[in-house]
Amino acid sequence: MSEAELIFTALAELSTRQIAESVEATGCRKFRGRGKGRTDSQEARLDLENKTGKSVVTGENFLPPPRNPKRLKGKNDE
């Protein structure tokens, strides 16, 4: 993920949580339909993309790949 993707994801999570807290939502039924923070973040992302002409969403991984990834042993490994 790019730096911008991480920022917009954090914005969506934070704003959704704060909206839920402000309406004192508890449980799934009360919370259903209260994901407004996600759409607020989406609007901000689309606005930035329109102004810059560049997509915020990328296919790149924000973290570098591990140098020596650990491999799990399978049934066919000795």
N, C-alpha and C positions, 0 to 999 in steps of 0.2 A: 504494500500500500504506500502511496505517496504521503508526504507530510500533510497535504491538503485533505486527502481522504481520511486520515486519522483525526484531523481537527473537526471535520464535518460529522464524523461518526461520534466523536465525543460530544459535540454540540447536540446531536439528536438524542443521545442517551441522557445527558444532563437536563435538557429542556423537558423531555418526556417525564423524567422522574419528578422534576419540580412541579409540573402541571398536575401530576397524580397526587403529590403531597398537598398541593393547594386546594384540591377538591376532596381531600381525605379519602382517596380511593383505597379500598381493601378488597382483596380477593379478585378473581378473574372477572366476575360479572360486572362489578362496579367499574373495573378498569377497562373493560372492553370499549373500544371506540375512543379512548382517551389518548391515543398515540399521536396527538397533535404536534408534539416536539419533532417527530420524524418529518412531518410535512413542512414545518418551519425551516428545518435544516435543509430539506430538499429544495425549497424555494431559494434559500441563500446560495446553495451550490449552483443551481441553474442560473441565478443572477450573475455569479462570478464567471461561470462558463460563457455566458453571453457577452460579458464585458471584455474578457480576455481572448475569446475565440478558441480556447483550449479546454479539453476535457479534464475534469478533476480526477475521474476514475481511470486508473491505469491497471495494467496486468502485472506490474512489477511488485516484487515482495519488498517491503520496507527493511526487513532484516536481511543481512547477508546470509548466504547458505552456510551451513556448518562445514568446517574443514574435513572432519572425519565423521560422517554420520554413522550412528550405531545401527547395526543390522540385527534384527531378531532372527533367531535360528528357527527354521521351519522343520517340518517332519522329514523332509528329504535332505536336510543338511546334516553333516556328520560332525 
